[in-house]
Amino acid sequence: MLMKDNIAIGENKAYPDLWSTGITVVFYGGVFDLWDTTWTPQEVNSPTFGVFVSARNTNSGVNDSAEVDDVQLTVHYELPTGIGETATDAKINFDPVHGVLSLRNIYSSFSLALFNLQGQQVFETHNTTAMQFQFHSLHSGVYIVSLVSETVSLKKKVIIY
């Protein structure tokens, strides 16, 4: 099972067969499997997220032991760009070398936020009409820009060098 807040949660994907006496690789879940629960970036990146492995001897006449040498967990995710966008001629342009974000065709005040890939908000401004922002002090990486006004909702992935 998976761990959320140090509690085993979601679908139990117990291996139904007896464990092999040799080295065996077993896969649980898949690319689109949420294990019958919901996940946020904060939960997956939390130190209380993980894997819970348990073995049970169902043969009471034999004193068997179980060993697990390695557990590997892969999290598949999609960036939230394109979700809930409003059709508009507004544009977000980003110069990754100089860390300058430029906006065009936005005709009212708006809110702007910048998120890292862990879902943490690293910049926020509200009710502004500024058309240029400097992000040269941020660490190199991939970020999501979210712009919202009364008539516009845009999201864009940007890379800062």
DODREN-684703 format. One line per 8 residues: number of its first residue (from 1); their letters; for each residue x, y, z of N, C-alpha, C. Coordinates in nm, 3 decimals, always signed. Layout:
NUM) A) X/Y/Z/X/Y/Z/X/Y/Z | ...;
END
This chain:
1) MLMKDNIA) +0.085/-0.118/+0.000/+0.000/+0.000/+0.000/+0.089/+0.124/+0.000 | +0.027/+0.237/-0.030/+0.100/+0.364/-0.024/+0.075/+0.430/+0.110 | +0.166/+0.519/+0.146/+0.156/+0.591/+0.272/+0.126/+0.738/+0.245 | +0.027/+0.791/+0.314/-0.006/+0.933/+0.310/-0.014/+0.977/+0.457 | +0.065/+1.074/+0.494/+0.071/+1.118/+0.634/+0.103/+1.003/+0.728 | +0.194/+0.915/+0.686/+0.239/+0.798/+0.764/+0.128/+0.699/+0.793 | +0.022/+0.700/+0.711/-0.089/+0.606/+0.726/-0.103/+0.530/+0.595 | -0.113/+0.395/+0.604/-0.136/+0.314/+0.483/-0.273/+0.351/+0.428;
9) IGENKAYP) -0.277/+0.383/+0.299/-0.400/+0.433/+0.238/-0.415/+0.378/+0.098 | -0.536/+0.377/+0.049/-0.562/+0.338/-0.090/-0.581/+0.189/-0.105 | -0.583/+0.148/-0.228/-0.609/+0.008/-0.263/-0.494/-0.084/-0.220 | -0.530/-0.195/-0.157/-0.432/-0.297/-0.120/-0.405/-0.382/-0.243 | -0.286/-0.380/-0.292/-0.250/-0.453/-0.414/-0.167/-0.577/-0.381 | -0.207/-0.645/-0.274/-0.132/-0.762/-0.228/-0.115/-0.863/-0.340 | +0.006/-0.918/-0.349/+0.039/-1.021/-0.447/-0.036/-1.148/-0.408 | -0.125/-1.200/-0.493/-0.213/-1.311/-0.453/-0.145/-1.447/-0.446;
17) DLWSTGIT) -0.031/-1.464/-0.509/+0.036/-1.594/-0.514/+0.142/-1.605/-0.404 | +0.188/-1.725/-0.382/+0.299/-1.745/-0.289/+0.423/-1.677/-0.344 | +0.504/-1.624/-0.257/+0.628/-1.560/-0.300/+0.726/-1.667/-0.347 | +0.803/-1.631/-0.445/+0.903/-1.721/-0.501/+1.019/-1.738/-0.402 | +1.092/-1.848/-0.417/+1.212/-1.868/-0.335/+1.334/-1.803/-0.400 | +1.319/-1.755/-0.521/+1.429/-1.688/-0.592/+1.402/-1.540/-0.604 | +1.489/-1.473/-0.675/+1.474/-1.329/-0.698/+1.360/-1.308/-0.797 | +1.265/-1.225/-0.759/+1.146/-1.200/-0.840/+1.118/-1.050/-0.841;
25) VVFYGGVF) +1.079/-0.999/-0.956/+1.037/-0.860/-0.967/+0.885/-0.859/-0.981 | +0.819/-0.780/-0.901/+0.673/-0.770/-0.904/+0.637/-0.623/-0.919 | +0.546/-0.592/-1.010/+0.501/-0.455/-1.033/+0.361/-0.438/-0.976 | +0.338/-0.328/-0.911/+0.206/-0.292/-0.857/+0.166/-0.157/-0.915 | +0.040/-0.142/-0.946/-0.008/-0.013/-0.997/+0.031/+0.008/-1.142 | +0.017/+0.132/-1.186/+0.048/+0.167/-1.324/+0.044/+0.317/-1.342 | +0.062/+0.361/-1.465/+0.073/+0.503/-1.498/-0.050/+0.582/-1.452 | -0.170/+0.528/-1.468/-0.292/+0.602/-1.436/-0.356/+0.557/-1.305;
33) DLWDTTWT) -0.286/+0.480/-1.226/-0.341/+0.424/-1.103/-0.320/+0.520/-0.986 | -0.427/+0.565/-0.923/-0.420/+0.652/-0.807/-0.437/+0.574/-0.676 | -0.446/+0.443/-0.683/-0.459/+0.354/-0.566/-0.584/+0.389/-0.485 | -0.693/+0.420/-0.556/-0.824/+0.449/-0.494/-0.820/+0.564/-0.394 | -0.740/+0.666/-0.424/-0.737/+0.784/-0.339/-0.702/+0.904/-0.427 | -0.688/+1.019/-0.370/-0.648/+1.139/-0.444/-0.512/+1.183/-0.392 | -0.438/+1.256/-0.477/-0.303/+1.300/-0.441/-0.282/+1.444/-0.482 | -0.215/+1.519/-0.399/-0.171/+1.654/-0.433/-0.019/+1.653/-0.443;
41) PQEVNSPT) +0.041/+1.750/-0.511/+0.187/+1.756/-0.514/+0.248/+1.764/-0.374 | +0.181/+1.834/-0.283/+0.233/+1.846/-0.147/+0.235/+1.710/-0.077 | +0.132/+1.628/-0.097/+0.127/+1.496/-0.033/+0.235/+1.403/-0.088 | +0.255/+1.404/-0.219/+0.354/+1.316/-0.281/+0.496/+1.360/-0.243 | +0.519/+1.489/-0.225/+0.651/+1.540/-0.191/+0.676/+1.546/-0.040 | +0.577/+1.507/+0.038/+0.590/+1.509/+0.184/+0.681/+1.397/+0.233 | +0.756/+1.419/+0.340/+0.836/+1.309/+0.397/+0.749/+1.198/+0.456 | +0.619/+1.221/+0.469/+0.529/+1.118/+0.522/+0.464/+1.036/+0.410;
49) FGVFVSAR) +0.508/+1.055/+0.285/+0.462/+0.976/+0.171/+0.559/+0.861/+0.150 | +0.505/+0.744/+0.116/+0.595/+0.632/+0.090/+0.521/+0.504/+0.059 | +0.590/+0.393/+0.078/+0.538/+0.260/+0.047/+0.532/+0.179/+0.176 | +0.424/+0.103/+0.193/+0.408/+0.015/+0.308/+0.408/-0.129/+0.256 | +0.505/-0.209/+0.300/+0.516/-0.348/+0.256/+0.496/-0.437/+0.379 | +0.412/-0.538/+0.363/+0.386/-0.630/+0.472/+0.375/-0.771/+0.414 | +0.432/-0.869/+0.484/+0.424/-1.009/+0.441/+0.357/-1.089/+0.552 | +0.278/-1.190/+0.512/+0.207/-1.274/+0.609/+0.225/-1.420/+0.570;
57) NTNSGVND) +0.264/-1.501/+0.664/+0.279/-1.645/+0.641/+0.142/-1.711/+0.657 | +0.087/-1.761/+0.546/-0.045/-1.825/+0.551/-0.036/-1.976/+0.570 | +0.085/-2.029/+0.578/+0.105/-2.172/+0.597/+0.150/-2.193/+0.742 | +0.055/-2.226/+0.829/+0.086/-2.234/+0.972/+0.178/-2.351/+1.006 | +0.192/-2.449/+0.917/+0.276/-2.564/+0.945/+0.422/-2.542/+0.911 | +0.456/-2.430/+0.849/+0.594/-2.405/+0.806/+0.639/-2.270/+0.861 | +0.761/-2.266/+0.908/+0.818/-2.142/+0.960/+0.895/-2.072/+0.848 | +0.824/-2.003/+0.759/+0.886/-1.933/+0.646/+0.916/-1.789/+0.683;
65) SAEVDDVQ) +1.008/-1.732/+0.609/+1.036/-1.589/+0.625/+1.027/-1.522/+0.489 | +1.002/-1.394/+0.490/+0.992/-1.316/+0.366/+1.101/-1.210/+0.368 | +1.160/-1.184/+0.252/+1.263/-1.082/+0.240/+1.233/-0.992/+0.122 | +1.253/-0.864/+0.143/+1.240/-0.765/+0.037/+1.373/-0.693/+0.029 | +1.438/-0.703/-0.086/+1.570/-0.641/-0.104/+1.563/-0.499/-0.157 | +1.458/-0.467/-0.231/+1.454/-0.337/-0.296/+1.310/-0.299/-0.324 | +1.277/-0.172/-0.305/+1.146/-0.117/-0.341/+1.173/+0.008/-0.422 | +1.110/+0.016/-0.537/+1.125/+0.134/-0.622/+0.986/+0.190/-0.647;
73) LTVHYELP) +0.971/+0.321/-0.633/+0.844/+0.388/-0.651/+0.861/+0.495/-0.758 | +0.776/+0.492/-0.859/+0.777/+0.593/-0.965/+0.644/+0.666/-0.962 | +0.647/+0.798/-0.957/+0.526/+0.879/-0.959/+0.514/+0.941/-1.097 | +0.403/+0.914/-1.165/+0.375/+0.975/-1.295/+0.282/+1.093/-1.271 | +0.308/+1.204/-1.338/+0.225/+1.323/-1.318/+0.218/+1.403/-1.448 | +0.119/+1.494/-1.452/+0.106/+1.586/-1.563/+0.112/+1.726/-1.508 | +0.178/+1.815/-1.582/+0.181/+1.955/-1.542/+0.044/+2.015/-1.564 | +0.001/+2.108/-1.480/-0.135/+2.161/-1.489/-0.155/+2.266/-1.597;
81) TGIGETAT) -0.065/+2.277/-1.694/-0.082/+2.377/-1.799/-0.198/+2.337/-1.889 | -0.271/+2.437/-1.933/-0.382/+2.413/-2.025/-0.513/+2.383/-1.957 | -0.514/+2.366/-1.827/-0.638/+2.333/-1.757/-0.711/+2.462/-1.724 | -0.836/+2.472/-1.763/-0.917/+2.586/-1.727/-0.879/+2.715/-1.795 | -0.809/+2.709/-1.904/-0.770/+2.831/-1.972/-0.889/+2.891/-2.048 | -0.891/+3.022/-2.056/-0.994/+3.094/-2.128/-0.937/+3.135/-2.263 | -1.015/+3.119/-2.370/-0.969/+3.160/-2.501/-0.951/+3.311/-2.503 | -0.836/+3.359/-2.546/-0.806/+3.501/-2.543/-0.686/+3.528/-2.633;
89) DAKINFDP) -0.664/+3.657/-2.661/-0.543/+3.693/-2.735/-0.432/+3.737/-2.639 | -0.456/+3.725/-2.509/-0.353/+3.756/-2.410/-0.236/+3.659/-2.424 | -0.116/+3.707/-2.400/+0.003/+3.625/-2.419/+0.097/+3.639/-2.300 | +0.163/+3.529/-2.267/+0.271/+3.528/-2.168/+0.398/+3.490/-2.244 | +0.499/+3.577/-2.240/+0.628/+3.548/-2.302/+0.734/+3.547/-2.192 | +0.830/+3.457/-2.206/+0.934/+3.450/-2.105/+1.071/+3.443/-2.170 | +1.163/+3.525/-2.123/+1.302/+3.524/-2.167/+1.380/+3.447/-2.059 | +1.413/+3.319/-2.084/+1.477/+3.237/-1.980/+1.619/+3.280/-1.945;
97) VHGVLSLR) +1.688/+3.343/-2.036/+1.826/+3.384/-2.011/+1.830/+3.500/-1.910 | +1.739/+3.596/-1.927/+1.737/+3.715/-1.841/+1.633/+3.706/-1.730 | +1.550/+3.602/-1.732/+1.449/+3.585/-1.628/+1.339/+3.689/-1.632 | +1.302/+3.735/-1.753/+1.201/+3.840/-1.766/+1.073/+3.781/-1.824 | +0.963/+3.802/-1.751/+0.831/+3.759/-1.795/+0.759/+3.882/-1.849 | +0.711/+3.874/-1.974/+0.639/+3.985/-2.037/+0.498/+3.940/-2.071 | +0.404/+4.032/-2.053/+0.263/+4.004/-2.082/+0.215/+4.098/-2.191 | +0.122/+4.047/-2.274/+0.065/+4.130/-2.380/-0.086/+4.108/-2.386;
105) NIYSSFSL) -0.156/+4.210/-2.432/-0.300/+4.205/-2.457/-0.382/+4.171/-2.333 | -0.344/+4.228/-2.221/-0.422/+4.214/-2.097/-0.469/+4.354/-2.062 | -0.601/+4.371/-2.057/-0.657/+4.506/-2.049/-0.722/+4.540/-1.916 | -0.697/+4.459/-1.815/-0.750/+4.489/-1.681/-0.650/+4.439/-1.577 | -0.673/+4.475/-1.453/-0.583/+4.427/-1.348/-0.597/+4.276/-1.335 | -0.492/+4.212/-1.283/-0.489/+4.067/-1.277/-0.406/+4.022/-1.159 | -0.414/+3.893/-1.130/-0.329/+3.828/-1.030/-0.233/+3.736/-1.104 | -0.109/+3.731/-1.056/-0.008/+3.648/-1.118/+0.060/+3.566/-1.009;
113) ALFNLQGQ) +0.078/+3.437/-1.035/+0.146/+3.349/-0.939/+0.243/+3.260/-1.014 | +0.350/+3.221/-0.946/+0.452/+3.134/-1.003/+0.469/+3.017/-0.907 | +0.462/+2.893/-0.962/+0.472/+2.771/-0.882/+0.590/+2.688/-0.929 | +0.661/+2.624/-0.835/+0.764/+2.528/-0.874/+0.696/+2.393/-0.900 | +0.771/+2.293/-0.943/+0.712/+2.164/-0.978/+0.668/+2.084/-0.856 | +0.701/+2.130/-0.736/+0.652/+2.065/-0.615/+0.518/+2.125/-0.574 | +0.467/+2.220/-0.654/+0.338/+2.282/-0.624/+0.348/+2.398/-0.527 | +0.470/+2.437/-0.489/+0.488/+2.547/-0.395/+0.484/+2.681/-0.470;
121) QVFETHNT) +0.408/+2.774/-0.415/+0.400/+2.906/-0.474/+0.525/+2.984/-0.435 | +0.598/+3.033/-0.536/+0.723/+3.104/-0.509/+0.713/+3.253/-0.539 | +0.602/+3.296/-0.601/+0.581/+3.438/-0.630/+0.431/+3.460/-0.642 | +0.387/+3.579/-0.598/+0.244/+3.611/-0.609/+0.227/+3.762/-0.608 | +0.140/+3.812/-0.693/+0.101/+3.952/-0.690/-0.046/+3.960/-0.730 | -0.117/+4.057/-0.671/-0.260/+4.073/-0.697/-0.290/+4.214/-0.747 | -0.399/+4.227/-0.823/-0.451/+4.356/-0.869/-0.342/+4.445/-0.929 | -0.264/+4.388/-1.016/-0.157/+4.464/-1.080/-0.190/+4.485/-1.227;
129) TAMQFQFH) -0.126/+4.584/-1.285/-0.137/+4.608/-1.429/+0.002/+4.608/-1.493 | +0.104/+4.572/-1.416/+0.241/+4.567/-1.468/+0.249/+4.465/-1.581 | +0.328/+4.496/-1.683/+0.338/+4.406/-1.798/+0.472/+4.333/-1.804 | +0.560/+4.357/-1.704/+0.690/+4.290/-1.703/+0.729/+4.258/-1.559 | +0.786/+4.137/-1.543/+0.831/+4.092/-1.411/+0.970/+4.031/-1.424 | +1.054/+4.056/-1.324/+1.190/+4.001/-1.321/+1.193/+3.881/-1.227 | +1.246/+3.768/-1.273/+1.260/+3.648/-1.191/+1.405/+3.600/-1.190 | +1.502/+3.689/-1.199/+1.643/+3.650/-1.205/+1.694/+3.596/-1.072;
137) SLHSGVYI) +1.623/+3.618/-0.961/+1.671/+3.570/-0.831/+1.625/+3.427/-0.800 | +1.540/+3.369/-0.884/+1.493/+3.232/-0.861/+1.598/+3.130/-0.904 | +1.593/+3.014/-0.841/+1.682/+2.904/-0.879/+1.646/+2.854/-1.018 | +1.743/+2.800/-1.087/+1.717/+2.739/-1.218/+1.617/+2.627/-1.201 | +1.527/+2.613/-1.298/+1.429/+2.505/-1.291/+1.307/+2.534/-1.376 | +1.209/+2.446/-1.364/+1.083/+2.457/-1.439/+0.977/+2.512/-1.343 | +0.901/+2.610/-1.392/+0.796/+2.674/-1.312/+0.668/+2.683/-1.395 | +0.556/+2.700/-1.325/+0.427/+2.723/-1.389/+0.382/+2.864/-1.354;
145) VSLVSETV) +0.352/+2.944/-1.457/+0.299/+3.079/-1.438/+0.148/+3.071/-1.450 | +0.077/+3.130/-1.355/-0.069/+3.133/-1.359/-0.114/+3.279/-1.354 | -0.189/+3.322/-1.455/-0.239/+3.458/-1.465/-0.391/+3.452/-1.466 | -0.457/+3.530/-1.380/-0.603/+3.530/-1.374/-0.651/+3.674/-1.362 | -0.747/+3.710/-1.450/-0.816/+3.839/-1.440/-0.965/+3.809/-1.454 | -1.046/+3.915/-1.465/-1.190/+3.895/-1.482/-1.223/+3.828/-1.615 | -1.136/+3.847/-1.716/-1.166/+3.795/-1.848/-1.065/+3.693/-1.900 | -0.953/+3.676/-1.828/-0.846/+3.591/-1.879/-0.800/+3.493/-1.771;
153) SLKKKVII) -0.774/+3.369/-1.816/-0.712/+3.270/-1.729/-0.609/+3.195/-1.813 | -0.480/+3.213/-1.779/-0.373/+3.152/-1.857/-0.276/+3.080/-1.764 | -0.220/+2.971/-1.814/-0.113/+2.902/-1.746/-0.004/+2.872/-1.849 | +0.122/+2.884/-1.807/+0.231/+2.858/-1.899/+0.348/+2.800/-1.821 | +0.412/+2.699/-1.880/+0.534/+2.642/-1.824/+0.652/+2.726/-1.870 | +0.741/+2.764/-1.775/+0.860/+2.841/-1.810/+0.982/+2.773/-1.747 | +1.095/+2.790/-1.813/+1.221/+2.732/-1.765/+1.316/+2.848/-1.736 | +1.370/+2.849/-1.615/+1.466/+2.952/-1.575/+1.604/+2.889/-1.573;
161) Y) +1.699/+2.951/-1.643/+1.837/+2.902/-1.649/+1.920/+2.967/-1.542;
END
